[in-house]
């Protein structure tokens, strides 16, 4: 099994479409079948999993998706790219316990993970509805990954 699509609840489909396309994500589909159904699908560069949002796609509240995660090879370059697209992105941080990010901003320590440990450094940002994304630096995969 492979994860194919993640649904992100949004209030304004055109605003969300503009935001994600502005990040450089590929527009795969924008289908309208009537006033109560529209689905937009976008895919981050290099990802095998897409994101969909629209009208009549989910009953989740706009902005309620939390902890969505993207993986990059270089967290500092990713932060600069996001900021270059006009995104309000956090400073690079790592988790105080050295394991994984906590909800909200709890246990965040500003700066790269000690020794720039793979899986240890993050930035975060939100889309216009408040759906929360984390970007994690992975330079060496865990065994079996």
N, C-alpha and C positions, 0 to 999 in steps of 0.2 A: 504494500500500500504506500501511496505517496500523497502528501498534502497538496491539493491542487488550488483551492480557493479559500480565502478568508473574507468574511463579510464584515464591512465597516459601516456602522450606522451614521448617516449624515442627515442634516436638516435641509441643506441647499445643495442639490446635485451638481449644478453648474459650478458653484464655488468650489466644491470638492474636486470636481474634474479639473478645473483650472489649477488648483493647488498641486495635485499629484502629477499632472502633466508638467507643471513648472519645476518639479523635482527631476524631470527627465525620464519619468516612468512612461513606458510604451502604452498607448491607448489601443486596446485589443478590440473593444466593442462599446457601442453606445446604441442600445436598442430601446425603442419606445413602441409599445403595442397599444397604448391608450392613455387616458389621463391619469390612471391609477397604477401604471406599471412602466418603469424605465429601469434598465440595468446598465451600468457602466462598469467595464472591466479594464483595469490597468495592471501592468506588471513592472516591478522594479528591475533595473538593468541586471542581467545575469541570474535572475531568479527563476526557479521552476514553479513557483507558486504565485498566483495572481491575487489581486484584491478586487472585490466587487462592492458597489454601493449603488443606491438608486432610490426609486419610489416603489413601494410595495415589495421590497426585497427582504426586509427584516422588521420585526416588531420591537427590536432593541432601541433604547433611547439614543438619539444622536450624542456622540461623544462618550458613550459608555464602554467602548473597546479600550482596554488597558493592557499594557504589557506586550503589545505587538513588537516583534523583534526582527531586526535586520542584522546581517553579519557582514563585516568588512575586513580587509587585510590591514588597513591603516586607519586607525580611529581619528588621528589628527587631520589627515587628508579628507576623511568623510565629514568631519565637523566643518572644515573650511568650505567644502563643496555645498553643504546644506546652508551655511551662512551666506554663501555666494548666491544662492537661489532666494535669499530674503527670508529664510526660515529662522524663527527664534529658537536657537538650539542651546542646550546647556553647555557648560564647560565640560571638559573631559573629567570623568570621575571614576572611582573604583569603590567597591563595597568594603566597608570597615572590617567585615569578617573575612573578606577575601574569597567569598563563595559566589554570590549572585546578588543582583540588585534587589532591594526591598521595595515595597509599595511606597508610592509618593517619593519623597526625598529622604526618607529615613536611612540612616547608616551610610550616607554618601560621604566620600572623602575626595576633595578636589585633587585632580592630577591623575596621571597614569598609574596603573597597577604596579606594585613593586616589581622590579626586574622586568617590567612590561610583560607580565605573565599572560599567556594566551587565555582567552575567555575572561580576562580580568578588567578591561577598560571599556567604558561606556560613554555615550552621550544620549540625551533624550530630547525629543521634540513632540509637539502636538500638531494635529491638523486643525483647520479653522473651527471644527466642532468640538475639539478637545480630546479626540481619540489619541491616546498616548503611545508613542513609539520609542523603543530603545534601539540603539545601534551598538553592537558589541564587536570588539576587535578579536578575531580568531586567526592566529597565525599558525598554530599547530593543532590539528584535530585530535580529540581523545581517541584512544584505540576503538576500533569498530565503527567509527564515524566516517 
